[in-house]
């Protein structure tokens, strides 16, 4: 794991965590929205939001990092995770996406982003976004990689109906692995499985597209409802469950 690096005797910030880079599995586990960290060089480390907002889904994917770490250990696979809030810069967006730097999210204005200009946007890309993607690109150089992106979603957006799914599988049309994962999950009697829910399964230039789809690598994006993975025990339980299901789906796929 690395979130701090030592340089000249001082601990310096690193924009990503990396665990098990030398683990040999085909799987590569990612967590694009792992933390709600705002680095000191971004608006003095404060986006101007109350703690209540910084601790909800608009700032990071609650529980996803814990699931990712445990899943990587169980599958003997590397894990790379962001160490900056999605409100700083969103690593799951293309560099030209207008939502790369959000100024309004689920009813909350982001004060520290209101006046962010092109220069500030570029500075955040250089300091956070690009190092994270460089680390992921390095992991995807292994033979026949399969990218598994772990995310979480809120049970209900403000003013919207409750979301019924415990898990959603997101993938673009014609992706070869995800349909087998959906079939495997649908055999679990206690699960309501969303197919490209609660979001669309393909966003050009997003993290999965950039590192897997565009290169022809099998992939899937797993969305877990965050109330089900809010505490460490549940994160471990879901990781264990996925660590059984993913290899079965891969075997069925013949990939």
HELIX and SHEET records of a PDB file:
HELIX    1   1 UNK A   43  UNK A   45  5                                   3    
HELIX    2   2 UNK A   51  UNK A   54  1                                   4    
HELIX    3   3 UNK A   64  UNK A   75  1                                  12    
HELIX    4   4 UNK A  111  UNK A  113  5                                   3    
HELIX    5   5 UNK A  118  UNK A  124  1                                   7    
HELIX    6   6 UNK A  125  UNK A  129  3                                   5    
HELIX    7   7 UNK A  130  UNK A  139  1                                  10    
HELIX    8   8 UNK A  178  UNK A  186  1                                   9    
HELIX    9   9 UNK A  207  UNK A  211  1                                   5    
HELIX   10  10 UNK A  213  UNK A  215  5                                   3    
HELIX   11  11 UNK A  226  UNK A  228  5                                   3    
HELIX   12  12 UNK A  232  UNK A  253  1                                  22    
SHEET    1   A 2 UNK A   4  UNK A   7  0                                        
SHEET    2   A 2 UNK A  10  UNK A  13 -1                                        
SHEET    1   B 7 UNK A  16  UNK A  19  0                                        
SHEET    2   B 7 UNK A  78  UNK A  82 -1                                        
SHEET    3   B 7 UNK A  27  UNK A  31  1                                        
SHEET    4   B 7 UNK A 146  UNK A 153  1                                        
SHEET    5   B 7 UNK A 219  UNK A 225  1                                        
SHEET    6   B 7 UNK A 167  UNK A 170 -1                                        
SHEET    7   B 7 UNK A 193  UNK A 195  1                                        
SHEET    1   C 2 UNK A 104  UNK A 105  0                                        
SHEET    2   C 2 UNK A 108  UNK A 109 -1                                        
END                                                                             
